[in-house]
Amino acid sequence: MNSSIPTDIIKIQKKLVSFEKGSRNYKKYSKILIKHIKKNNMIRRVNSHIDTIEKMDKIKNFKVK
């Protein structure tokens, strides 16, 4: 499983650091960062569920000879 941070999130974080906390751009990039993190977490969760379903299918279809 790949647990590394996606490059788009790292780029947004680097940009966010360059702004003064509380500024308009800081708030804007904070919201963008939150959206990207939520999307990434959802993708990982869906992939995990798919893997689980595939494993359960393999177990269900396993036949002892």
N, CA, C, O and CB atoms as a CASP TS submission, in Angstrom:
PFRMAT TS
TARGET T0000
AUTHOR 0000-0000-0000
METHOD Language model
MODEL 1
PARENT N/A
ATOM      1  N   MET     1       0.840  -1.185   0.000  1.00  0.00           N
ATOM      2  CA  MET     1       0.000   0.000   0.000  1.00  0.00           C
ATOM      3  C   MET     1       0.884   1.246   0.000  1.00  0.00           C
ATOM      4  O   MET     1       1.872   1.318   0.730  1.00  0.00           O
ATOM      5  CB  MET     1      -0.955  -0.001   1.221  1.00  0.00           C
ATOM      6  N   ASN     2       0.531   2.187  -0.793  1.00  0.00           N
ATOM      7  CA  ASN     2       1.308   3.407  -0.927  1.00  0.00           C
ATOM      8  C   ASN     2       0.767   4.455   0.041  1.00  0.00           C
ATOM      9  O   ASN     2      -0.350   4.943  -0.131  1.00  0.00           O
ATOM     10  CB  ASN     2       1.273   3.930  -2.385  1.00  0.00           C
ATOM     11  N   SER     3       1.556   4.800   1.059  1.00  0.00           N
ATOM     12  CA  SER     3       1.089   5.750   2.063  1.00  0.00           C
ATOM     13  C   SER     3       1.780   7.110   1.939  1.00  0.00           C
ATOM     14  O   SER     3       1.702   7.933   2.851  1.00  0.00           O
ATOM     15  CB  SER     3       1.315   5.184   3.452  1.00  0.00           C
ATOM     16  N   SER     4       2.450   7.343   0.819  1.00  0.00           N
ATOM     17  CA  SER     4       3.132   8.620   0.644  1.00  0.00           C
ATOM     18  C   SER     4       2.129   9.732   0.349  1.00  0.00           C
ATOM     19  O   SER     4       1.017   9.482  -0.116  1.00  0.00           O
ATOM     20  CB  SER     4       4.168   8.525  -0.484  1.00  0.00           C
ATOM     21  N   ILE     5       2.547  10.954   0.628  1.00  0.00           N
ATOM     22  CA  ILE     5       1.686  12.114   0.411  1.00  0.00           C
ATOM     23  C   ILE     5       1.734  12.497  -1.062  1.00  0.00           C
ATOM     24  O   ILE     5       2.820  12.631  -1.626  1.00  0.00           O
ATOM     25  CB  ILE     5       2.118  13.312   1.310  1.00  0.00           C
ATOM     26  N   PRO     6       0.569  12.677  -1.699  1.00  0.00           N
ATOM     27  CA  PRO     6       0.553  13.059  -3.123  1.00  0.00           C
ATOM     28  C   PRO     6       1.246  14.403  -3.352  1.00  0.00           C
ATOM     29  O   PRO     6       1.264  15.268  -2.477  1.00  0.00           O
ATOM     30  CB  PRO     6      -0.897  13.126  -3.642  1.00  0.00           C
ATOM     31  N   THR     7       1.807  14.554  -4.533  1.00  0.00           N
ATOM     32  CA  THR     7       2.566  15.770  -4.849  1.00  0.00           C
ATOM     33  C   THR     7       1.686  17.016  -4.864  1.00  0.00           C
ATOM     34  O   THR     7       2.154  18.101  -4.519  1.00  0.00           O
ATOM     35  CB  THR     7       3.253  15.618  -6.196  1.00  0.00           C
ATOM     36  N   ASP     8       0.407  16.879  -5.262  1.00  0.00           N
ATOM     37  CA  ASP     8      -0.451  18.066  -5.289  1.00  0.00           C
ATOM     38  C   ASP     8      -0.664  18.625  -3.883  1.00  0.00           C
ATOM     39  O   ASP     8      -0.722  19.841  -3.700  1.00  0.00           O
ATOM     40  CB  ASP     8      -1.806  17.732  -5.934  1.00  0.00           C
ATOM     41  N   ILE     9      -0.780  17.749  -2.899  1.00  0.00           N
ATOM     42  CA  ILE     9      -0.959  18.206  -1.514  1.00  0.00           C
ATOM     43  C   ILE     9       0.316  18.876  -1.010  1.00  0.00           C
ATOM     44  O   ILE     9       0.250  19.888  -0.312  1.00  0.00           O
ATOM     45  CB  ILE     9      -1.343  17.022  -0.592  1.00  0.00           C
ATOM     46  N   ILE    10       1.465  18.325  -1.354  1.00  0.00           N
ATOM     47  CA  ILE    10       2.740  18.924  -0.933  1.00  0.00           C
ATOM     48  C   ILE    10       2.916  20.305  -1.555  1.00  0.00           C
ATOM     49  O   ILE    10       3.369  21.232  -0.884  1.00  0.00           O
ATOM     50  CB  ILE    10       3.925  18.012  -1.322  1.00  0.00           C
ATOM     51  N   LYS    11       2.563  20.450  -2.830  1.00  0.00           N
ATOM     52  CA  LYS    11       2.673  21.760  -3.496  1.00  0.00           C
ATOM     53  C   LYS    11       1.781  22.794  -2.820  1.00  0.00           C
ATOM     54  O   LYS    11       2.194  23.935  -2.614  1.00  0.00           O
ATOM     55  CB  LYS    11       2.301  21.643  -4.986  1.00  0.00           C
ATOM     56  N   ILE    12       0.564  22.398  -2.478  1.00  0.00           N
ATOM     57  CA  ILE    12      -0.360  23.325  -1.815  1.00  0.00           C
ATOM     58  C   ILE    12       0.179  23.711  -0.443  1.00  0.00           C
ATOM     59  O   ILE    12       0.097  24.876  -0.054  1.00  0.00           O
ATOM     60  CB  ILE    12      -1.768  22.697  -1.681  1.00  0.00           C
ATOM     61  N   GLN    13       0.730  22.745   0.296  1.00  0.00           N
ATOM     62  CA  GLN    13       1.288  23.042   1.609  1.00  0.00           C
ATOM     63  C   GLN    13       2.460  24.014   1.505  1.00  0.00           C
ATOM     64  O   GLN    13       2.574  24.934   2.315  1.00  0.00           O
ATOM     65  CB  GLN    13       1.735  21.754   2.296  1.00  0.00           C
ATOM     66  N   LYS    14       3.324  23.820   0.520  1.00  0.00           N
ATOM     67  CA  LYS    14       4.462  24.730   0.330  1.00  0.00           C
ATOM     68  C   LYS    14       3.977  26.145   0.025  1.00  0.00           C
ATOM     69  O   LYS    14       4.536  27.119   0.531  1.00  0.00           O
ATOM     70  CB  LYS    14       5.374  24.227  -0.808  1.00  0.00           C
ATOM     71  N   LYS    15       2.940  26.258  -0.799  1.00  0.00           N
ATOM     72  CA  LYS    15       2.377  27.563  -1.143  1.00  0.00           C
ATOM     73  C   LYS    15       1.733  28.198   0.092  1.00  0.00           C
ATOM     74  O   LYS    15       1.860  29.402   0.316  1.00  0.00           O
ATOM     75  CB  LYS    15       1.338  27.427  -2.289  1.00  0.00           C
ATOM     76  N   LEU    16       1.048  27.390   0.883  1.00  0.00           N
ATOM     77  CA  LEU    16       0.359  27.866   2.077  1.00  0.00           C
ATOM     78  C   LEU    16       1.341  28.453   3.093  1.00  0.00           C
ATOM     79  O   LEU    16       1.031  29.435   3.768  1.00  0.00           O
ATOM     80  CB  LEU    16      -0.437  26.728   2.714  1.00  0.00           C
ATOM     81  N   VAL    17       2.515  27.853   3.197  1.00  0.00           N
ATOM     82  CA  VAL    17       3.530  28.327   4.145  1.00  0.00           C
ATOM     83  C   VAL    17       4.019  29.723   3.785  1.00  0.00           C
ATOM     84  O   VAL    17       4.437  30.478   4.662  1.00  0.00           O
ATOM     85  CB  VAL    17       4.712  27.359   4.187  1.00  0.00           C
ATOM     86  N   SER    18       3.970  30.070   2.512  1.00  0.00           N
ATOM     87  CA  SER    18       4.491  31.362   2.082  1.00  0.00           C
ATOM     88  C   SER    18       3.551  32.528   2.437  1.00  0.00           C
ATOM     89  O   SER    18       3.952  33.688   2.347  1.00  0.00           O
ATOM     90  CB  SER    18       4.734  31.339   0.583  1.00  0.00           C
ATOM     91  N   PHE    19       2.324  32.233   2.833  1.00  0.00           N
ATOM     92  CA  PHE    19       1.370  33.290   3.170  1.00  0.00           C
ATOM     93  C   PHE    19       1.334  33.562   4.673  1.00  0.00           C
ATOM     94  O   PHE    19       1.652  32.697   5.489  1.00  0.00           O
ATOM     95  CB  PHE    19      -0.024  32.914   2.678  1.00  0.00           C
ATOM     96  N   GLU    20       0.939  34.781   5.011  1.00  0.00           N
ATOM     97  CA  GLU    20       0.790  35.154   6.415  1.00  0.00           C
ATOM     98  C   GLU    20      -0.499  34.524   6.950  1.00  0.00           C
ATOM     99  O   GLU    20      -1.543  34.566   6.300  1.00  0.00           O
ATOM    100  CB  GLU    20       0.771  36.713   6.588  1.00  0.00           C
ATOM    101  N   LYS    21      -0.403  33.944   8.138  1.00  0.00           N
ATOM    102  CA  LYS    21      -1.571  33.275   8.722  1.00  0.00           C
ATOM    103  C   LYS    21      -2.705  34.277   8.923  1.00  0.00           C
ATOM    104  O   LYS    21      -2.505  35.355   9.483  1.00  0.00           O
ATOM    105  CB  LYS    21      -1.202  32.603  10.069  1.00  0.00           C
ATOM    106  N   GLY    22      -3.895  33.907   8.458  1.00  0.00           N
ATOM    107  CA  GLY    22      -5.054  34.778   8.588  1.00  0.00           C
ATOM    108  C   GLY    22      -5.318  35.640   7.365  1.00  0.00           C
ATOM    109  O   GLY    22      -6.365  36.281   7.276  1.00  0.00           O
ATOM    110  N   SER    23      -4.382  35.666   6.421  1.00  0.00           N
ATOM    111  CA  SER    23      -4.577  36.479   5.218  1.00  0.00           C
ATOM    112  C   SER    23      -5.609  35.823   4.301  1.00  0.00           C
ATOM    113  O   SER    23      -5.974  34.661   4.479  1.00  0.00           O
ATOM    114  CB  SER    23      -3.236  36.677   4.468  1.00  0.00           C
ATOM    115  N   ARG    24      -6.062  36.584   3.330  1.00  0.00           N
ATOM    116  CA  ARG    24      -7.071  36.080   2.399  1.00  0.00           C
ATOM    117  C   ARG    24      -6.563  34.860   1.625  1.00  0.00           C
ATOM    118  O   ARG    24      -7.272  33.865   1.482  1.00  0.00           O
ATOM    119  CB  ARG    24      -7.484  37.185   1.421  1.00  0.00           C
ATOM    120  N   ASN    25      -5.332  34.951   1.130  1.00  0.00           N
ATOM    121  CA  ASN    25      -4.756  33.831   0.381  1.00  0.00           C
ATOM    122  C   ASN    25      -4.534  32.608   1.269  1.00  0.00           C
ATOM    123  O   ASN    25      -4.688  31.475   0.813  1.00  0.00           O
ATOM    124  CB  ASN    25      -3.436  34.251  -0.259  1.00  0.00           C
ATOM    125  N   TYR    26      -4.174  32.829   2.529  1.00  0.00           N
ATOM    126  CA  TYR    26      -3.975  31.726   3.467  1.00  0.00           C
ATOM    127  C   TYR    26      -5.283  30.954   3.644  1.00  0.00           C
ATOM    128  O   TYR    26      -5.293  29.723   3.623  1.00  0.00           O
ATOM    129  CB  TYR    26      -3.463  32.252   4.834  1.00  0.00           C
ATOM    130  N   LYS    27      -6.375  31.679   3.818  1.00  0.00           N
ATOM    131  CA  LYS    27      -7.685  31.043   3.987  1.00  0.00           C
ATOM    132  C   LYS    27      -8.089  30.296   2.722  1.00  0.00           C
ATOM    133  O   LYS    27      -8.628  29.191   2.784  1.00  0.00           O
ATOM    134  CB  LYS    27      -8.754  32.090   4.346  1.00  0.00           C
ATOM    135  N   LYS    28      -7.821  30.913   1.575  1.00  0.00           N
ATOM    136  CA  LYS    28      -8.160  30.307   0.282  1.00  0.00           C
ATOM    137  C   LYS    28      -7.406  28.994   0.089  1.00  0.00           C
ATOM    138  O   LYS    28      -8.007  27.976  -0.254  1.00  0.00           O
ATOM    139  CB  LYS    28      -7.837  31.280  -0.875  1.00  0.00           C
ATOM    140  N   TYR    29      -6.091  29.015   0.311  1.00  0.00           N
ATOM    141  CA  TYR    29      -5.297  27.810   0.121  1.00  0.00           C
ATOM    142  C   TYR    29      -5.577  26.758   1.192  1.00  0.00           C
ATOM    143  O   TYR    29      -5.414  25.565   0.938  1.00  0.00           O
ATOM    144  CB  TYR    29      -3.826  28.158   0.116  1.00  0.00           C
ATOM    145  N   SER    30      -5.991  27.179   2.375  1.00  0.00           N
ATOM    146  CA  SER    30      -6.381  26.225   3.416  1.00  0.00           C
ATOM    147  C   SER    30      -7.597  25.425   2.970  1.00  0.00           C
ATOM    148  O   SER    30      -7.653  24.211   3.164  1.00  0.00           O
ATOM    149  CB  SER    30      -6.678  26.955   4.743  1.00  0.00           C
ATOM    150  N   LYS    31      -8.570  26.108   2.372  1.00  0.00           N
ATOM    151  CA  LYS    31      -9.765  25.426   1.878  1.00  0.00           C
ATOM    152  C   LYS    31      -9.416  24.465   0.741  1.00  0.00           C
ATOM    153  O   LYS    31      -9.935  23.350   0.680  1.00  0.00           O
ATOM    154  CB  LYS    31     -10.808  26.451   1.404  1.00  0.00           C
ATOM    155  N   ILE    32      -8.539  24.900  -0.151  1.00  0.00           N
ATOM    156  CA  ILE    32      -8.113  24.044  -1.263  1.00  0.00           C
ATOM    157  C   ILE    32      -7.409  22.798  -0.721  1.00  0.00           C
ATOM    158  O   ILE    32      -7.646  21.686  -1.193  1.00  0.00           O
ATOM    159  CB  ILE    32      -7.173  24.822  -2.228  1.00  0.00           C
ATOM    160  N   LEU    33      -6.546  22.998   0.271  1.00  0.00           N
ATOM    161  CA  LEU    33      -5.814  21.886   0.875  1.00  0.00           C
ATOM    162  C   LEU    33      -6.776  20.888   1.516  1.00  0.00           C
ATOM    163  O   LEU    33      -6.601  19.678   1.374  1.00  0.00           O
ATOM    164  CB  LEU    33      -4.813  22.407   1.919  1.00  0.00           C
ATOM    165  N   ILE    34      -7.779  21.384   2.213  1.00  0.00           N
ATOM    166  CA  ILE    34      -8.767  20.512   2.853  1.00  0.00           C
ATOM    167  C   ILE    34      -9.484  19.662   1.812  1.00  0.00           C
ATOM    168  O   ILE    34      -9.695  18.468   2.023  1.00  0.00           O
ATOM    169  CB  ILE    34      -9.787  21.342   3.655  1.00  0.00           C
ATOM    170  N   LYS    35      -9.860  20.272   0.689  1.00  0.00           N
ATOM    171  CA  LYS    35     -10.547  19.525  -0.379  1.00  0.00           C
ATOM    172  C   LYS    35      -9.668  18.408  -0.931  1.00  0.00           C
ATOM    173  O   LYS    35     -10.137  17.292  -1.151  1.00  0.00           O
ATOM    174  CB  LYS    35     -10.959  20.472  -1.516  1.00  0.00           C
ATOM    175  N   HIS    36      -8.395  18.714  -1.152  1.00  0.00           N
ATOM    176  CA  HIS    36      -7.483  17.718  -1.702  1.00  0.00           C
ATOM    177  C   HIS    36      -7.256  16.574  -0.716  1.00  0.00           C
ATOM    178  O   HIS    36      -7.205  15.410  -1.114  1.00  0.00           O
ATOM    179  CB  HIS    36      -6.148  18.368  -2.070  1.00  0.00           C
ATOM    180  N   ILE    37      -7.123  16.901   0.559  1.00  0.00           N
ATOM    181  CA  ILE    37      -6.913  15.865   1.573  1.00  0.00           C
ATOM    182  C   ILE    37      -8.139  14.968   1.678  1.00  0.00           C
ATOM    183  O   ILE    37      -8.009  13.746   1.759  1.00  0.00           O
ATOM    184  CB  ILE    37      -6.598  16.499   2.941  1.00  0.00           C
ATOM    185  N   LYS    38      -9.337  15.568   1.678  1.00  0.00           N
ATOM    186  CA  LYS    38     -10.563  14.764   1.740  1.00  0.00           C
ATOM    187  C   LYS    38     -10.676  13.847   0.533  1.00  0.00           C
ATOM    188  O   LYS    38     -11.038  12.677   0.663  1.00  0.00           O
ATOM    189  CB  LYS    38     -11.799  15.669   1.827  1.00  0.00           C
ATOM    190  N   LYS    39     -10.364  14.385  -0.645  1.00  0.00           N
ATOM    191  CA  LYS    39     -10.430  13.582  -1.872  1.00  0.00           C
ATOM    192  C   LYS    39      -9.447  12.417  -1.802  1.00  0.00           C
ATOM    193  O   LYS    39      -9.791  11.290  -2.156  1.00  0.00           O
ATOM    194  CB  LYS    39     -10.134  14.456  -3.113  1.00  0.00           C
ATOM    195  N   ASN    40      -8.232  12.687  -1.349  1.00  0.00           N
ATOM    196  CA  ASN    40      -7.209  11.658  -1.244  1.00  0.00           C
ATOM    197  C   ASN    40      -7.629  10.574  -0.252  1.00  0.00           C
ATOM    198  O   ASN    40      -7.461   9.385  -0.521  1.00  0.00           O
ATOM    199  CB  ASN    40      -5.873  12.275  -0.823  1.00  0.00           C
ATOM    200  N   ASN    41      -8.177  10.987   0.898  1.00  0.00           N
ATOM    201  CA  ASN    41      -8.619  10.014   1.894  1.00  0.00           C
ATOM    202  C   ASN    41      -9.756   9.160   1.364  1.00  0.00           C
ATOM    203  O   ASN    41      -9.809   7.959   1.630  1.00  0.00           O
ATOM    204  CB  ASN    41      -9.051  10.720   3.170  1.00  0.00           C
ATOM    205  N   MET    42     -10.664   9.768   0.618  1.00  0.00           N
ATOM    206  CA  MET    42     -11.787   9.024   0.063  1.00  0.00           C
ATOM    207  C   MET    42     -11.306   8.013  -0.970  1.00  0.00           C
ATOM    208  O   MET    42     -11.794   6.883  -1.002  1.00  0.00           O
ATOM    209  CB  MET    42     -12.805   9.980  -0.565  1.00  0.00           C
ATOM    210  N   ILE    43     -10.368   8.400  -1.803  1.00  0.00           N
ATOM    211  CA  ILE    43      -9.812   7.481  -2.803  1.00  0.00           C
ATOM    212  C   ILE    43      -9.146   6.293  -2.110  1.00  0.00           C
ATOM    213  O   ILE    43      -9.332   5.148  -2.523  1.00  0.00           O
ATOM    214  CB  ILE    43      -8.792   8.215  -3.717  1.00  0.00           C
ATOM    215  N   ARG    44      -8.379   6.558  -1.070  1.00  0.00           N
ATOM    216  CA  ARG    44      -7.708   5.487  -0.328  1.00  0.00           C
ATOM    217  C   ARG    44      -8.727   4.564   0.341  1.00  0.00           C
ATOM    218  O   ARG    44      -8.546   3.346   0.364  1.00  0.00           O
ATOM    219  CB  ARG    44      -6.758   6.078   0.728  1.00  0.00           C
ATOM    220  N   ARG    45      -9.788   5.142   0.880  1.00  0.00           N
ATOM    221  CA  ARG    45     -10.821   4.347   1.541  1.00  0.00           C
ATOM    222  C   ARG    45     -11.538   3.442   0.541  1.00  0.00           C
ATOM    223  O   ARG    45     -11.775   2.268   0.822  1.00  0.00           O
ATOM    224  CB  ARG    45     -11.832   5.264   2.244  1.00  0.00           C
ATOM    225  N   VAL    46     -11.881   3.986  -0.623  1.00  0.00           N
ATOM    226  CA  VAL    46     -12.560   3.198  -1.656  1.00  0.00           C
ATOM    227  C   VAL    46     -11.655   2.064  -2.135  1.00  0.00           C
ATOM    228  O   VAL    46     -12.110   0.931  -2.290  1.00  0.00           O
ATOM    229  CB  VAL    46     -12.972   4.098  -2.847  1.00  0.00           C
ATOM    230  N   ASN    47     -10.392   2.362  -2.366  1.00  0.00           N
ATOM    231  CA  ASN    47      -9.454   1.322  -2.797  1.00  0.00           C
ATOM    232  C   ASN    47      -9.316   0.224  -1.748  1.00  0.00           C
ATOM    233  O   ASN    47      -9.214  -0.955  -2.087  1.00  0.00           O
ATOM    234  CB  ASN    47      -8.085   1.932  -3.094  1.00  0.00           C
ATOM    235  N   SER    48      -9.312   0.606  -0.495  1.00  0.00           N
ATOM    236  CA  SER    48      -9.229  -0.359   0.590  1.00  0.00           C
ATOM    237  C   SER    48     -10.459  -1.263   0.605  1.00  0.00           C
ATOM    238  O   SER    48     -10.344  -2.472   0.804  1.00  0.00           O
ATOM    239  CB  SER    48      -9.079   0.359   1.933  1.00  0.00           C
ATOM    240  N   HIS    49     -11.643  -0.668   0.393  1.00  0.00           N
ATOM    241  CA  HIS    49     -12.866  -1.463   0.359  1.00  0.00           C
ATOM    242  C   HIS    49     -12.857  -2.427  -0.820  1.00  0.00           C
ATOM    243  O   HIS    49     -13.282  -3.575  -0.693  1.00  0.00           O
ATOM    244  CB  HIS    49     -14.093  -0.552   0.287  1.00  0.00           C
ATOM    245  N   ILE    50     -12.379  -1.965  -1.954  1.00  0.00           N
ATOM    246  CA  ILE    50     -12.295  -2.826  -3.136  1.00  0.00           C
ATOM    247  C   ILE    50     -11.363  -4.006  -2.872  1.00  0.00           C
ATOM    248  O   ILE    50     -11.679  -5.143  -3.221  1.00  0.00           O
ATOM    249  CB  ILE    50     -11.807  -2.023  -4.361  1.00  0.00           C
ATOM    250  N   ASP    51     -10.216  -3.733  -2.257  1.00  0.00           N
ATOM    251  CA  ASP    51      -9.272  -4.804  -1.918  1.00  0.00           C
ATOM    252  C   ASP    51      -9.909  -5.815  -0.983  1.00  0.00           C
ATOM    253  O   ASP    51      -9.736  -7.021  -1.156  1.00  0.00           O
ATOM    254  CB  ASP    51      -8.008  -4.225  -1.278  1.00  0.00           C
ATOM    255  N   THR    52     -10.642  -5.331   0.002  1.00  0.00           N
ATOM    256  CA  THR    52     -11.304  -6.220   0.954  1.00  0.00           C
ATOM    257  C   THR    52     -12.331  -7.101   0.261  1.00  0.00           C
ATOM    258  O   THR    52     -12.406  -8.301   0.528  1.00  0.00           O
ATOM    259  CB  THR    52     -11.972  -5.412   2.061  1.00  0.00           C
ATOM    260  N   ILE    53     -13.116  -6.514  -0.620  1.00  0.00           N
ATOM    261  CA  ILE    53     -14.128  -7.280  -1.361  1.00  0.00           C
ATOM    262  C   ILE    53     -13.465  -8.340  -2.232  1.00  0.00           C
ATOM    263  O   ILE    53     -13.941  -9.473  -2.300  1.00  0.00           O
ATOM    264  CB  ILE    53     -14.993  -6.342  -2.231  1.00  0.00           C
ATOM    265  N   GLU    54     -12.372  -7.982  -2.897  1.00  0.00           N
ATOM    266  CA  GLU    54     -11.668  -8.948  -3.739  1.00  0.00           C
ATOM    267  C   GLU    54     -11.106 -10.098  -2.909  1.00  0.00           C
ATOM    268  O   GLU    54     -11.163 -11.253  -3.331  1.00  0.00           O
ATOM    269  CB  GLU    54     -10.541  -8.258  -4.512  1.00  0.00           C
ATOM    270  N   LYS    55     -10.568  -9.793  -1.741  1.00  0.00           N
ATOM    271  CA  LYS    55     -10.036 -10.845  -0.864  1.00  0.00           C
ATOM    272  C   LYS    55     -11.147 -11.762  -0.378  1.00  0.00           C
ATOM    273  O   LYS    55     -10.968 -12.978  -0.311  1.00  0.00           O
ATOM    274  CB  LYS    55      -9.303 -10.228   0.336  1.00  0.00           C
ATOM    275  N   MET    56     -12.286 -11.188  -0.042  1.00  0.00           N
ATOM    276  CA  MET    56     -13.416 -12.001   0.415  1.00  0.00           C
ATOM    277  C   MET    56     -13.915 -12.909  -0.708  1.00  0.00           C
ATOM    278  O   MET    56     -14.285 -14.055  -0.457  1.00  0.00           O
ATOM    279  CB  MET    56     -14.561 -11.098   0.922  1.00  0.00           C
ATOM    280  N   ASP    57     -13.929 -12.410  -1.934  1.00  0.00           N
ATOM    281  CA  ASP    57     -14.323 -13.235  -3.079  1.00  0.00           C
ATOM    282  C   ASP    57     -13.356 -14.398  -3.275  1.00  0.00           C
ATOM    283  O   ASP    57     -13.779 -15.516  -3.569  1.00  0.00           O
ATOM    284  CB  ASP    57     -14.388 -12.384  -4.355  1.00  0.00           C
ATOM    285  N   LYS    58     -12.064 -14.139  -3.114  1.00  0.00           N
ATOM    286  CA  LYS    58     -11.075 -15.205  -3.252  1.00  0.00           C
ATOM    287  C   LYS    58     -11.294 -16.275  -2.187  1.00  0.00           C
ATOM    288  O   LYS    58     -11.230 -17.470  -2.476  1.00  0.00           O
ATOM    289  CB  LYS    58      -9.647 -14.637  -3.153  1.00  0.00           C
ATOM    290  N   ILE    59     -11.552 -15.842  -0.957  1.00  0.00           N
ATOM    291  CA  ILE    59     -11.780 -16.778   0.130  1.00  0.00           C
ATOM    292  C   ILE    59     -13.057 -17.587  -0.133  1.00  0.00           C
ATOM    293  O   ILE    59     -13.086 -18.798   0.083  1.00  0.00           O
ATOM    294  CB  ILE    59     -11.875 -16.030   1.479  1.00  0.00           C
ATOM    295  N   LYS    60     -14.092 -16.917  -0.594  1.00  0.00           N
ATOM    296  CA  LYS    60     -15.375 -17.562  -0.860  1.00  0.00           C
ATOM    297  C   LYS    60     -15.260 -18.587  -1.984  1.00  0.00           C
ATOM    298  O   LYS    60     -15.892 -19.643  -1.932  1.00  0.00           O
ATOM    299  CB  LYS    60     -16.428 -16.515  -1.213  1.00  0.00           C
ATOM    300  N   ASN    61     -14.466 -18.282  -2.986  1.00  0.00           N
ATOM    301  CA  ASN    61     -14.320 -19.159  -4.139  1.00  0.00           C
ATOM    302  C   ASN    61     -13.227 -20.223  -3.978  1.00  0.00           C
ATOM    303  O   ASN    61     -13.024 -21.056  -4.861  1.00  0.00           O
ATOM    304  CB  ASN    61     -14.032 -18.334  -5.350  1.00  0.00           C
ATOM    305  N   PHE    62     -12.540 -20.182  -2.861  1.00  0.00           N
ATOM    306  CA  PHE    62     -11.464 -21.151  -2.611  1.00  0.00           C
ATOM    307  C   PHE    62     -12.083 -22.522  -2.332  1.00  0.00           C
ATOM    308  O   PHE    62     -12.975 -22.659  -1.495  1.00  0.00           O
ATOM    309  CB  PHE    62     -10.561 -20.696  -1.411  1.00  0.00           C
ATOM    310  N   LYS    63     -11.586 -23.539  -3.057  1.00  0.00           N
ATOM    311  CA  LYS    63     -12.121 -24.884  -2.877  1.00  0.00           C
ATOM    312  C   LYS    63     -10.970 -25.819  -2.477  1.00  0.00           C
ATOM    313  O   LYS    63      -9.887 -25.800  -3.062  1.00  0.00           O
ATOM    314  CB  LYS    63     -12.833 -25.389  -4.186  1.00  0.00           C
ATOM    315  N   VAL    64     -11.244 -26.611  -1.483  1.00  0.00           N
ATOM    316  CA  VAL    64     -10.244 -27.592  -1.033  1.00  0.00           C
ATOM    317  C   VAL    64     -10.364 -28.823  -1.920  1.00  0.00           C
ATOM    318  O   VAL    64     -11.461 -29.328  -2.159  1.00  0.00           O
ATOM    319  CB  VAL    64     -10.440 -27.969   0.488  1.00  0.00           C
ATOM    320  N   LYS    65      -9.224 -29.297  -2.402  1.00  0.00           N
ATOM    321  CA  LYS    65      -9.260 -30.472  -3.298  1.00  0.00           C
ATOM    322  C   LYS    65      -9.155 -31.744  -2.516  1.00  0.00           C
ATOM    323  O   LYS    65      -9.168 -32.829  -3.098  1.00  0.00           O
ATOM    324  CB  LYS    65      -8.137 -30.413  -4.328  1.00  0.00           C
TER
END
